[in-house]
Amino acid sequence: MAAPDSLTISNGFTDNLFMPSVKDINTALKIQEVRIKNITVSAEAITATFNDGRVISVPLAWSWRLSEATPEHRAHYEIIGDGQGVHWPDIDEDISAEGMLYGIPAPRSAETSK
């Protein structure tokens, strides 16, 4: 017996509850998946423009590598993974779209903070 595409559950009243199928959930997740379209780094902030039109800025200090980098190194970046993140090859820094959206600063290792 094949698994149903969706599931309807009776809640004991006159209406039924619709449970979306895995296919429906995967489609919804793909629609909500955002990607970085462009990035700029100023002396104060890292600003990402996303494919859905959102623009999010975080303090430059959230990336100690970028904050210590030269303006030339900050300007040399690659958008990676179809917009899932950004990589600065000169300073080996990566920032993910998820990190920008959720406000996750880059951790500084114990070695570099000495």
N, CA, C and O of each residue as an XYZ file, in Angstrom:
456
protein
N       0.842     -1.181      0.000
C       0.000      0.000      0.000
C       0.887      1.244      0.000
O       1.775      1.383      0.842
N       0.645      2.127     -0.931
C       1.450      3.350     -1.063
C       1.060      4.353      0.018
O      -0.085      4.390      0.471
N       2.035      5.166      0.421
C       1.777      6.218      1.404
C       0.931      7.307      0.765
O       1.112      7.621     -0.411
N       0.007      7.888      1.528
C      -0.826      8.947      0.957
C      -0.021     10.219      0.719
O       0.971     10.473      1.401
N      -0.461     11.023     -0.268
C       0.182     12.302     -0.542
C      -0.059     13.286      0.585
O       0.795     14.127      0.866
N      -1.215     13.193      1.237
C      -1.532     14.049      2.374
C      -2.425     13.263      3.313
O      -2.875     12.166      2.981
N      -2.676     13.812      4.462
C      -3.414     13.112      5.493
C      -4.473     14.029      6.054
O      -4.192     15.179      6.390
N      -5.689     13.526      6.156
C      -6.760     14.280      6.782
C      -7.095     13.591      8.088
O      -7.340     12.384      8.115
N      -7.107     14.345      9.162
C      -7.365     13.801     10.489
C      -8.649     14.405     11.024
O      -8.851     15.618     10.971
N      -9.506     13.553     11.536
C     -10.732     14.059     12.147
C     -10.399     14.552     13.541
O      -9.716     13.858     14.295
N     -10.868     15.734     13.894
C     -10.598     16.267     15.222
C     -11.779     16.052     16.164
O     -11.819     16.634     17.248
N     -12.742     15.219     15.758
C     -13.872     14.910     16.620
C     -15.000     15.914     16.520
O     -16.042     15.728     17.148
N     -14.823     16.952     15.762
C     -15.871     17.942     15.550
C     -16.359     17.819     14.112
O     -16.181     16.774     13.486
N     -16.952     18.838     13.600
C     -17.518     18.756     12.252
C     -16.489     18.987     11.154
O     -16.745     18.658      9.996
N     -15.329     19.545     11.493
C     -14.327     19.794     10.461
C     -13.151     18.833     10.609
O     -12.978     18.208     11.656
N     -12.368     18.722      9.587
C     -11.191     17.865      9.588
C      -9.942     18.741      9.517
O      -9.976     19.854      8.992
N      -8.856     18.225     10.046
C      -7.575     18.928      9.992
C      -6.780     18.370      8.826
O      -6.656     17.154      8.680
N      -6.246     19.244      8.003
C      -5.451     18.825      6.858
C      -3.983     18.839      7.247
O      -3.479     19.854      7.728
N      -3.306     17.742      7.048
C      -1.871     17.648      7.306
C      -1.164     17.640      5.960
O      -1.421     16.752      5.147
N      -0.277     18.604      5.696
C       0.393     18.643      4.393
C       1.310     17.447      4.197
O       1.824     16.878      5.160
N       1.503     17.081      2.964
C       2.407     15.980      2.643
C       3.850     16.459      2.720
O       4.118     17.659      2.776
N       4.761     15.517      2.722
C       6.193     15.853      2.713
C       6.512     16.662      1.463
O       7.319     17.590      1.519
N       5.899     16.327      0.350
C       6.100     17.075     -0.901
C       5.696     18.538     -0.724
O       6.406     19.440     -1.170
N       4.534     18.774     -0.062
C       4.076     20.145      0.184
C       5.048     20.900      1.083
O       5.335     22.072      0.841
N       5.549     20.240      2.106
C       6.480     20.885      3.048
C       7.780     21.227      2.333
O       8.305     22.328      2.502
N       8.311     20.294      1.534
C       9.555     20.565      0.800
C       9.385     21.736     -0.153
O      10.292     22.558     -0.284
N       8.254     21.827     -0.813
C       7.992     22.944     -1.715
C       7.970     24.256     -0.948
O       8.535     25.249     -1.405
N       7.325     24.271      0.212
C       7.258     25.478      1.037
C       8.645     25.894      1.501
O       8.961     27.084      1.517
N       9.471     24.936      1.874
C      10.823     25.260      2.328
C      11.662     25.844      1.201
O      12.437     26.772      1.431
N      11.525     25.325     -0.001
C      12.279     25.849     -1.141
C      11.881     27.287     -1.439
O      12.730     28.109     -1.784
N      10.609     27.589     -1.310
C      10.134     28.936     -1.569
C      10.728     29.915     -0.557
O      11.045     31.051     -0.909
N      10.881     29.484      0.695
C      11.358     30.355      1.756
C      12.879     30.442      1.825
O      13.408     31.264      2.573
N      13.589     29.624      1.071
C      15.040     29.596      1.110
C      15.601     30.872      0.498
O      15.350     31.159     -0.673
N      16.349     31.632      1.270
C      16.887     32.883      0.749
C      18.372     32.725      0.441
O      19.074     31.908      1.036
N      18.812     33.521     -0.490
C      20.204     33.493     -0.945
C      20.744     34.911     -0.967
O      20.006     35.869     -1.197
N      22.038     35.031     -0.726
C      22.693     36.327     -0.810
C      22.895     36.655     -2.287
O      23.449     35.863     -3.049
N      22.435     37.834     -2.664
C      22.559     38.308     -4.045
C      23.750     39.247     -4.192
O      24.438     39.243     -5.212
N      23.986     40.059     -3.148
C      25.081     41.025     -3.173
C      25.533     41.292     -1.736
O      24.762     41.123     -0.791
N      26.768     41.701     -1.588
C      27.303     42.012     -0.255
C      28.196     43.240     -0.365
O      28.926     43.401     -1.342
N      28.133     44.092      0.629
C      29.058     45.228      0.718
C      29.611     45.273      2.128
O      28.944     44.900      3.093
N      30.839     45.736      2.224
C      31.488     45.876      3.524
C      31.995     47.299      3.634
O      32.824     47.739      2.837
N      31.490     48.015      4.627
C      31.953     49.385      4.871
C      32.840     49.367      6.111
O      33.140     48.304      6.655
N      33.248     50.524      6.543
C      34.074     50.622      7.752
C      33.274     50.291      9.013
O      33.854     50.072     10.076
N      31.935     50.254      8.895
C      31.092     49.992     10.062
C      30.255     48.724      9.980
O      29.906     48.151     11.012
N      29.923     48.271      8.761
C      28.936     47.191      8.650
C      29.181     46.276      7.469
O      29.840     46.634      6.493
N      28.619     45.067      7.594
C      28.540     44.104      6.505
C      27.065     44.100      6.097
O      26.194     43.825      6.923
N      26.784     44.401      4.838
C      25.395     44.511      4.388
C      25.147     43.524      3.254
O      25.826     43.537      2.228
N      24.156     42.671      3.470
C      23.795     41.672      2.457
C      22.437     42.008      1.867
O      21.502     42.370      2.582
N      22.345     41.881      0.550
C      21.072     41.975     -0.152
C      20.700     40.555     -0.548
O      21.495     39.845     -1.164
N      19.477     40.142     -0.189
C      19.029     38.785     -0.457
C      18.148     38.729     -1.693
O      17.610     39.743     -2.138
N      18.010     37.535     -2.239
C      17.230     37.358     -3.471
C      15.744     37.672     -3.274
O      15.032     37.867     -4.259
N      15.259     37.725     -2.032
C      13.854     38.055     -1.801
C      13.646     39.546     -1.534
O      12.537     39.973     -1.213
N      14.724     40.344     -1.670
C      14.616     41.790     -1.507
C      15.023     42.316     -0.143
O      15.190     43.524      0.021
N      15.186     41.441      0.839
C      15.612     41.906      2.163
C      17.049     42.398      2.120
O      17.881     41.881      1.374
N      17.320     43.401      2.930
C      18.671     43.918      3.100
C      18.951     43.868      4.595
O      18.219     44.452      5.394
N      20.018     43.167      4.964
C      20.358     43.004      6.375
C      21.792     43.447      6.588
O      22.694     43.068      5.840
N      21.992     44.261      7.627
C      23.342     44.709      7.999
C      23.675     44.209      9.390
O      22.827     44.177     10.282
N      24.915     43.826      9.551
C      25.436     43.457     10.870
C      26.697     44.278     11.102
O      27.350     44.691     10.143
N      27.045     44.517     12.356
C      28.256     45.291     12.636
C      29.505     44.609     12.061
O      29.626     43.385     12.111
N      30.406     45.386     11.530
C      31.661     44.848     10.992
C      32.421     44.054     12.056
O      33.099     43.077     11.736
N      32.312     44.463     13.298
C      33.010     43.779     14.387
C      32.574     42.321     14.542
O      33.278     41.534     15.174
N      31.429     41.952     13.976
C      30.980     40.561     14.053
C      31.898     39.629     13.287
O      31.872     38.420     13.513
N      32.704     40.162     12.389
C      33.703     39.369     11.684
C      35.066     39.977     11.975
O      35.462     40.969     11.364
N      35.761     39.380     12.897
C      37.058     39.958     13.271
C      38.026     39.930     12.099
O      38.868     40.821     11.982
N      37.929     38.936     11.232
C      38.828     38.900     10.068
C      38.551     40.072      9.126
O      39.480     40.729      8.657
N      37.270     40.331      8.853
C      36.934     41.460      7.980
C      37.263     42.789      8.640
O      37.705     43.719      7.965
N      37.056     42.894      9.943
C      37.332     44.168     10.620
C      38.827     44.473     10.649
O      39.218     45.638     10.714
N      39.661     43.446     10.600
C      41.114     43.646     10.586
C      41.681     43.692      9.164
O      42.866     43.975      8.984
N      40.856     43.419      8.161
C      41.314     43.368      6.771
C      41.396     44.761      6.151
O      40.793     45.718      6.636
N      42.155     44.840      5.074
C      42.243     46.099      4.334
C      40.965     46.282      3.505
O      40.257     45.311      3.239
N      40.671     47.510      3.102
C      39.507     47.722      2.217
C      39.602     46.898      0.922
O      38.583     46.439      0.404
N      40.803     46.716      0.410
C      40.982     45.920     -0.805
C      40.594     44.465     -0.562
O      39.925     43.853     -1.395
N      41.013     43.908      0.579
C      40.662     42.523      0.914
C      39.160     42.384      1.149
O      38.568     41.376      0.765
N      38.544     43.371      1.767
C      37.094     43.340      2.008
C      36.313     43.355      0.693
O      35.246     42.750      0.589
N      36.853     44.048     -0.303
C      36.164     44.171     -1.593
C      36.326     42.931     -2.472
O      35.602     42.771     -3.455
N      37.269     42.057     -2.127
C      37.536     40.860     -2.928
C      36.817     39.669     -2.296
O      37.334     39.043     -1.371
N      35.621     39.361     -2.804
C      34.818     38.265     -2.264
C      34.211     37.455     -3.395
O      34.189     37.879     -4.551
N      33.717     36.275     -3.031
C      33.027     35.393     -3.971
C      31.730     34.951     -3.312
O      31.738     34.520     -2.159
N      30.624     35.051     -4.025
C      29.373     34.478     -3.524
C      29.433     32.992     -3.832
O      29.661     32.596     -4.975
N      29.228     32.172     -2.809
C      29.402     30.726     -2.954
C      28.081     29.984     -2.737
O      27.141     30.502     -2.134
N      28.045     28.744     -3.255
C      26.880     27.889     -3.045
C      25.587     28.476     -3.545
O      24.556     28.344     -2.886
N      25.612     29.120     -4.692
C      24.409     29.735     -5.266
C      23.783     30.747     -4.303
O      22.563     30.896     -4.241
N      24.651     31.441     -3.551
C      24.165     32.479     -2.640
C      23.987     32.034     -1.206
O      23.479     32.794     -0.382
N      24.396     30.821     -0.894
C      24.282     30.340      0.486
C      25.270     31.037      1.410
O      25.104     31.026      2.630
N      26.283     31.634      0.833
C      27.279     32.311      1.645
C      28.213     33.156      0.805
O      28.076     33.258     -0.414
N      29.170     33.760      1.495
C      30.168     34.612      0.864
C      31.535     34.194      1.401
O      31.688     33.899      2.586
N      32.528     34.176      0.504
C      33.896     33.810      0.890
C      34.846     34.928      0.477
O      34.792     35.414     -0.653
N      35.711     35.331      1.397
C      36.779     36.292      1.129
C      38.080     35.499      1.098
O      38.631     35.182      2.152
N      38.588     35.166     -0.114
C      39.762     34.292     -0.216
C      41.049     34.873      0.368
O      41.885     34.123      0.873
N      41.220     36.186      0.309
C      42.462     36.790      0.799
C      42.629     36.661      2.309
O      43.750     36.655      2.818
N      41.498     36.556      3.025
C      41.574     36.487      4.489
C      40.929     35.208      5.037
O      40.809     35.041      6.250
N      40.516     34.311      4.139
C      39.906     33.029      4.491
C      38.717     33.200      5.444
O      38.634     32.542      6.480
N      37.810     34.091      5.071
C      36.606     34.334      5.861
C      35.377     33.882      5.093
O      35.294     34.069      3.879
N      34.428     33.290      5.794
C      33.165     32.863      5.212
C      32.027     33.357      6.084
O      32.102     33.300      7.312
N      30.978     33.841      5.448
C      29.763     34.235      6.154
C      28.606     33.586      5.414
O      28.518     33.674      4.189
N      27.715     32.929      6.159
C      26.578     32.263      5.533
C      25.353     33.172      5.531
O      25.235     34.087      6.346
N      24.448     32.899      4.600
C      23.173     33.624      4.559
C      22.431     33.392      5.867
O      21.835     34.317      6.419
N      22.464     32.175      6.358
C      21.798     31.830      7.616
C      22.383     32.624      8.784
O      21.641     33.113      9.637
N      23.704     32.753      8.824
C      24.353     33.527      9.886
C      23.933     34.985      9.862
O      23.724     35.600     10.907
N      23.810     35.532      8.661
C      23.348     36.923      8.536
C      21.901     37.056      9.004
O      21.562     37.988      9.734
N      21.049     36.120      8.582
C      19.631     36.188      8.929
C      19.384     36.014     10.425
O      18.534     36.689     11.005
N      20.134     35.105     11.041
C      19.914     34.812     12.458
C      20.820     35.605     13.383
O      20.713     35.485     14.603
N      21.715     36.417     12.819
C      22.566     37.265     13.643
C      23.588     36.483     14.448
O      23.674     36.633     15.667
N      24.363     35.650     13.768
C      25.369     34.822     14.437
C      26.755     35.382     14.133
O      27.255     35.216     13.021
N      27.387     36.048     15.113
C      28.737     36.581     14.879
C      29.770     35.471     14.689
O      29.597     34.361     15.192
N      30.835     35.775     13.968
C      31.921     34.805     13.777
C      32.666     34.610     15.095
O      33.048     35.584     15.743
N      32.872     33.363     15.489
C      33.638     33.136     16.729
C      35.114     33.411     16.493
O      35.648     33.181     15.408
N      35.741     33.901     17.522
C      37.189     34.152     17.451
C      37.851     33.035     18.239
O      37.526     32.812     19.405
N      38.782     32.330     17.599
C      39.440     31.214     18.270
C      40.324     31.712     19.399
O      40.726     32.875     19.422
N      40.621     30.830     20.327
C      41.460     31.190     21.470
C      42.855     31.607     21.030
O      43.477     32.463     21.658
N      43.355     30.995     19.936
C      44.695     31.312     19.423
C      44.779     32.763     18.932
O      45.760     33.457     19.200
N      43.746     33.214     18.212
C      43.817     34.543     17.622
C      43.484     35.657     18.613
O      43.790     36.820     18.351
N      42.867     35.325     19.735
C      42.502     36.349     20.696
C      43.587     36.619     21.730
O      43.415     37.461     22.612
N      44.706     35.903     21.620
C      45.811     36.109     22.569
C      46.640     37.314     22.212
O      47.606     37.626     22.908
